[in-house]
Amino acid sequence: MKFYIEIITPMGMFKGEVLDGSEEEYETIKNSVKNVFKDDFFEADLQDGSYITLNNVIIQQSIFRVIKH
């Protein structure tokens, strides 16, 4: 199964690297995204090969989606 995280921020939309994992790994990612709003920052590799770091101010204004690909 393939899946990725999509992050919608006030500065634009970002698509995380596509991961190839099991249903259990997909559920783990979903559960970890639930806690992202408690963290000081979020970092991810993106589909276009770039890397992003978001601070807590941006995280609080963002939507995180876990999408099956």
N, C-alpha and C positions, 0 to 999 in steps of 0.2 A: 504494500500500500504506500502511496506517495502523498505527502501533505506538506504544508508550509504555513507560516504565520504571515498575515497581512496586517499592517499597522497603518491606521489612518490618523494623521496628526494635523494640526493647523498649518503645517508647512508642506503637506502633501501626503501621498500614499506610498508605502514602502512594502515590497514583497520579499519575505525571507527566503533563504535558500530552500529548494525543494529537498525534503528528506525522504528516504525510502526506509520504512520501518514497519513494525508489527502493529496490530490493533492496540496492544498494551503500550507501546511507545507513543502512539497517537494519543491515547488517554492520558499518559504522563505529561505530554506537552500541554494538553487542554488544562490539566490541573495546575501546572506551573504558571500558565498565563493568568489564572485566577488570582495569583499572588503578586503579579507584577506591579500592581498599584501600591504595594507596601514597600517596594524596593527604592533605593536612591537613584538607580540608573538601570537601563536596559540596553543590551548590546546584541547585535545579530549580523551574520553574513547575509547579504542580499543576493537575489537571483541574478543581478547584473554583474556580480563579482565584487561589488563594493561592500563596505562595512559601515554600520551605523551605531552610534551611541546616543541614547536619549536620556536627558536628566529627568528628575522627578517632576519638575514643573510641566514639561512636555508630556510625560507619561500620564499625568492627571487629566490632560485635555485630549487624550487619544483613545481610539477604539482598537482593540486587538481581536483579530479573528483567526481561528485555526481552520484551514481549508483543506479538504481532501482533494487531491489533484488527479 
